[in-house]
Amino acid sequence: MLTESYYWDLNDRTREFGERFYKRTGRMPNMVQAGMYLATLQYLKAVKAAGTKDADAVVKQFKELPVDDAFTSRARAG
């Protein structure tokens, strides 16, 4: 048995993300690729919200921002 926490054809959001990824790479994203991309995107949102790259300020924003993307819905980072 195998479980995955991401599948590109799960719902409309994952299909939309998968199609964008496919256009750039020529293949559909797997769980690791989607997770890394979306975690990085969340980090960049926290940097933007904090207005700085200072680690303490970014971590504070990271914990406050909701996580709602093709990998995770209605969650919080911390």
C-alpha positions as CSV (number, residue, x, y, z in Angstrom):
1,M,0.0,0.0,0.0
2,L,1.1,3.6,-0.7
3,T,-0.4,6.9,0.4
4,E,0.4,10.3,-1.0
5,S,-0.6,13.6,0.5
6,Y,-0.8,15.2,-3.0
7,Y,-2.2,14.0,-6.3
8,W,-2.4,16.4,-9.3
9,D,-5.8,15.1,-10.4
10,L,-7.6,15.2,-7.1
11,N,-9.7,18.3,-7.6
12,D,-10.0,21.6,-9.6
13,R,-7.2,23.3,-7.5
14,T,-4.7,20.4,-7.9
15,R,-5.5,20.1,-11.6
16,E,-5.0,23.8,-12.2
17,F,-1.6,23.7,-10.4
18,G,-0.7,20.5,-12.2
19,E,-1.4,22.1,-15.6
20,R,0.7,25.2,-14.8
21,F,3.5,23.0,-13.6
22,Y,3.2,20.8,-16.7
23,K,3.4,23.8,-19.1
24,R,6.8,24.7,-17.5
25,T,8.3,21.3,-17.0
26,G,6.6,18.9,-19.4
27,R,5.4,16.6,-16.6
28,M,2.8,16.6,-13.9
29,P,4.1,17.4,-10.3
30,N,4.6,14.7,-7.8
31,M,4.0,15.1,-4.0
32,V,7.5,16.2,-3.3
33,Q,7.6,18.8,-6.1
34,A,4.2,20.2,-5.2
35,G,5.1,20.3,-1.5
36,M,8.4,22.1,-2.0
37,Y,6.9,24.6,-4.5
38,L,4.0,25.5,-2.3
39,A,6.1,25.6,0.9
40,T,8.4,28.1,-0.8
41,L,5.5,30.1,-2.0
42,Q,4.1,30.3,1.6
43,Y,7.5,31.4,2.8
44,L,7.6,34.2,0.2
45,K,4.1,35.3,1.2
46,A,5.4,35.6,4.8
47,V,8.4,37.6,3.7
48,K,6.2,40.0,1.8
49,A,3.7,40.3,4.7
50,A,6.6,41.0,7.1
51,G,8.2,43.5,4.8
52,T,11.6,42.1,5.7
53,K,13.7,39.0,5.5
54,D,14.5,39.1,9.2
55,A,13.9,35.6,10.4
56,D,12.0,36.4,13.6
57,A,9.6,38.7,11.7
58,V,9.1,36.2,8.9
59,V,8.4,33.3,11.3
60,K,5.8,35.4,13.1
61,Q,4.0,36.1,9.8
62,F,4.5,32.5,8.6
63,K,2.6,31.3,11.7
64,E,-0.2,33.9,11.2
65,L,-0.9,33.4,7.5
66,P,-3.5,30.9,6.5
67,V,-2.3,28.0,4.3
68,D,-4.8,27.5,1.5
69,D,-3.3,26.2,-1.7
70,A,-3.3,23.1,-4.0
71,F,-1.6,21.0,-1.3
72,T,-3.3,22.1,1.9
73,S,-6.7,23.8,2.6
74,R,-7.7,25.9,5.5
75,A,-4.6,25.3,7.7
76,R,-2.0,27.2,9.6
77,A,1.7,26.8,9.6
78,G,2.4,27.0,13.3
